[in-house]
Amino acid sequence: MRHTPIKLGPLALLLSVICICLTTLALLNYSTARADKRLAEKFAETVGTRYALESEGQELLAALDGAMPAQGWETDGAGNAWRVLERDGFQLRIGLAPDGAGGYTIINWTQEHEWEADTSLDNLWPGF
């Protein structure tokens, strides 16, 4: 009985390349999932802050009970009342105008957040 040796060189090389590729793809998938999770958490925090401001503004209007506000509100030359609510860098600007019947009309309801540009150029190639 003759034994013919089995040459496993090319097969072992192919399996090694496949393992390296799968490991690389798994690491890329993991890092992408982590980055997506961080971004989702940041977005959830922002949305929570904005909804909390909206709720606070609605409660403020409900406390007015249909009458034009008197104290705690700033007034301009036209008799409009203004209030700014702030939370975590977000602002809700509310403007009310008298409607002539002792009540008010909402003339402004805007949310603002000051945007700060990322000016760090730490890992940018200078081009020369």
Secondary structure, DSSP 8 states (H G I E B T S, - for coil): --------HHHHHHHHHHHHHHHHHHHHHHHHHHHHHHHHHHHHHHHHHHHHHHHHHHHHHHHHTTS---SS-EE-TTS-EEEEEEETTEEEEEEEEE-SSS-EEEEEEEEEE--------TT-----
